[in-house]
Amino acid sequence: MKIIILLFALVLGFGATCKKTADDIRVSAAKHELQQEQRELRSYPNLLPEVLIVAPRA
């Protein structure tokens, strides 16, 4: 009975480790994608519209 419990604990531990690793890889891939997008956007000029604020003199 102890062996079955030990094997069950090992399987649960291995499953938890795999799940954590998969989550870490997913987060790392998202960060990498964001960094790559930021690198691509650095080559573009400032595309924000220029706003001229004109106020009448009092």
N, C-alpha and C positions, 0 to 999 in steps of 0.2 A: 504494500500500500504506500509506503514511504517513497518507493521508486516512482510510482505513478504520479504522486504529488510533486516530486522533484522534476520529473519530465514536463509536467504541466507548467510548473513555474519557469522552466527554461524556455519552453515554447512561448509563453506570455512575454518573457523578457526579450526574446528575439523579435517577436512581433512589435513590441513597443520600440525597440531600437530601430527597426526598419521603418516604422511610421515616422519617427523623429527625423531620421535621415532623409526620408522623402520630403518632409516639410522643409527641412533646411535647404535641400536642393531647389525646391520650388521658390523659396524666398531669395536664394542666391541668384537664380535665373531672372527673377523679376528685377532685382537690383542691377544686374548686368544689362538687361534690356533698357532700363532707364538711363544708365550711364552711356550706353551706345547712342540712344536718342539724343541725349544732351550733347554728345560730341558732334553729331550730325548737325544739330541746330547752331553750333558755334560758327559754322561757315556761312550762315545766312546773315545778311545785314539786319539792322533793327527794322522790323516790319510794323512797329507801332505807328499809328497815325500821329502827325504833329498837330497839336491843338494850339491855336493862337487865341488867347483870351483878351478881348477888347472891352474895356469899361469906359463909359463916358466920364469926362472930367467934371468934377463938381464945382 
